[in-house]
Amino acid sequence: MWKIAYNILLHLLLPFFLLFSLTNRKIRRNLTERLWSSTRNTDIRGAVWIHAASIGEAVIAETIVNYMRNRKGFDNFLITVNTYYARDMLRKKFNNRVSVYSLPLDLTYSLNHFIGSSTFKSLLIVETEIWPNLIRQVNRRNVPVIIVNGRISDKTFNAYRFFSFFLKDVFSDISLVLAQSEEHADRFKSLGINPSKVKITGNIKYYRDIDIEYDKLHKDHIITFGSIKEKELDDVLQVIDNLKKSFPHFRFFIVPRELNLVDTIENELKSRLKTIRYSVYKESSVEVVQDIEAVVVDTVGDLLDVYKNSTVAFVGGSLAPYGGQNILEPLFFGTPVIFGPYIENFRDIADTILKSGAGIMVNNKEELFEKICLLIENDGLREKMGEEGRKIIEAQKEVMERTADIIMETFAV
């Protein structure tokens, strides 16, 4: 009964959605593809189909693909996304090595036209994207449907509970849920997923496929301020002024989150310190840059290299209400991490870092200066924090390994 009601509702809403899409460029840019696309001309027999809603989930999908290619020897994937910008990002990154499509609207005929005669080993839904017709049509083809990195937010959970009578039947078509945590596992179970289908594997959001020989890492006298955003820039510059007085032999690297801040930062620093851009710095000889006091990173993709050589790293987007940036990245290199209180987007990993002692949260610029001084002056504390950070990274590897192994096991059935 719910299937009939659901599909009637979809078709009643479809004309309004189409009219709205005409005025919304973001929806309009991939609307045709979402209405009537096909995998007919794509050789994806035996592929793993991964669905990732938007940018965040698309990054996780990319991680899964790269890990299973490099570590498991499996290299046959199809990815679908909801948004054109996630689609374009993945197409650019994979450069035609993976077929990337916009997910058809949850209409039976659109889905059947898209799938055609294609065969899949499984459908992996990243985090939680519940499209009833999608799940049903895939399940009817005897393809396992697996929710990977499963989570249900507080807001979504309340909405899902309201429709639990409907979702219980939808969830019966799901083969497996790989949940981020016990809390999320319990939420799936309470909504009707058979408990035997739910496994707690951990959160793969923060996994990065980086092999590092820690004993060979060299730490320069560098203090890095990474992913800095505009509203926290003044505070960071004041901290640098104070640090320069206390530690004149240290060099400061400032990495803006947006490249349009490069000129502003460079102009501010030039009035204080001998400053150079990273694009020039990394191509110059030691003799040329030996007197440089500050480096403004004006390139993309070099932040990890900077963290690797840093004594201490502050991760920005967190000293002002931006929600934070990836505070895990310095830990790959045993670099102690400091971050501000505005870390909502990374709350779970922030809690892990704080509990383990791998990082420090500060509330303002005064505390930021104080904690950087503490770490510079205390070799033992830095070493201890670095070791704890490495343990967190190793745990992330185990989570990814466990998740990939379970996915691979479904292929063998």
Residue, then its C-alpha position, 0 to 999 in steps of 0.5 A: m500500500w505504501k508503495i502506491a501512496y508514495n509513487i502517487l505523491l511523487h507524481l503529484l509533486l513532480p510538476f511543481f519540482l520541474l517548475f521550481s527547477l527552471t528558476n534554480r540553476k543548481i537543480r537545472r544543471n543536471l535535471t535532464e540527466r536525473l530524469w532520463s539517463s542510462t548506463r547502456n553505453t558504459d561497460i560496468r558489468g560486475a561494478v560496485w555502485i556507490h551513491a554519494a549525495s553531495i560533496g562530503e559523501a562524494v569525498i568518502a566515495e572517492t576514498i572507498v574507490n581509491y582504497m579498494r583499488n590500491r589495497k584490495g585490487f578491485d577496480n570496477f565502480l560506478i558512482t552516482v551523486n545528487t548535485y552537479y558540483a559533486r558530479d563534476m568534482l568526481r569526474k575531474k578527479f577520476n578523469n574517466r577512470v570511473s563512471v560518474y552520473s547524477l542519480p535519477l529521480d526516485l521514479t521507477y521508470s527513470l531508475n529502470h532506464f538508468i540501470g537497464s541491463s547493467t549488473f552490479k556486485s552491490l549498491l553502497i549508499v554513503e551515510t544515509e540516503i533513503w530513496p525507496n524506489l531506488i532501494r527496491q529496484v536494486n533489491r529486485r535485481n538481487v543486488p545487495v544494498i549496503i549503507v556504508n558509514g551509516r549515520i542518522s542525525d538528530k534532526t533526521f532521526n526525529a523525521y524518520r521516526f514519524f514515518s517509521f511505519f513506512l520506513k520499516d518496509v523500505f529498510s527490509d530491502i537493505s542487506l547491511v548497515l555499517a554504522q559509524s558508532e553504537e549510537h547510530a547503530d541503535r538508531f537504525k535498529s529502532l527504525g526497523i532494521n533487523p539487528s542482525k543486519v547492523k554492524i558497527t565499523g566506525n567512521i571512515k570520513y577521516y581516513r586518508d591513504i597516506d603511508i608515513e615513516y614516522d622515524k624519518l620525519h624531520k621537524d623544522h622550526i615551523i609554526t603553522f596556521g592552517s586553513i585560516k579564514e577571514k574573521e580569525l585572521d586578525d587574531v592569528l596575526q596578533v598571535i604571530d606578533n607575540l610569538k615572534k618576540s618569544f621565539p625569534h628563530f621560528r618561521f611561521f607558515i600561514v595557509p588561508r582556506e581561500l586563495n583570495l586571502v593570500d594578498t591580504i595576508e601577505n600585505e599584513l605580514k610584510s609590514r611585520l616580518k620578512t615574508i615570501r609566498y610558498s610558490v617561490y619558497k619551495e623553488s628557492s635554495v636554502e641560502v635564498v630563504q634562510d632569513i625568511e620569517a613568514v611564508v604565505v601558502d598560495t598553492v593548492g594541495d601543499l598543506l599536508d607537506v607543511y604540516k609534516n615539517s611543522t613543530v606545532a599546527f593550529v587548524g583554523g576555521s575554528l577560532a571564529p564561527y565557521g564550524g572547523q576544518n580537518i583537525l586530523e591532518p597534522l596528526f598523520f605526521g605526529t604534529p600536535v594540533i591546536f584548534g578553536p571552539y567552533i568545531e561543530n563540523f568535526r565534533d566527533i573527531a575533536d572529542t577523540i583527539l581531546k580525550s586521547g591528549a593528541g590535541i588542545m582546544v583553545n577559546n581565544k587568541e590569548e589561549l592560542f598563544e599560551k598553548i603554542c608557547l607551552l608546546i614549543e617549550n616542552d619537547g616531552l609533551r609534543e612527543k607524547m601528543g604526537e604518539e597519541g595522534r599516531k594511534i588515532i591515525e592507526a585506528q582510522k586505518e583499521v576502520m577503513e580496513r574493516t569496512a572494505d573487508i565486509i564489502m568484499e565479503t558480500f561479493a563472495v556470497 
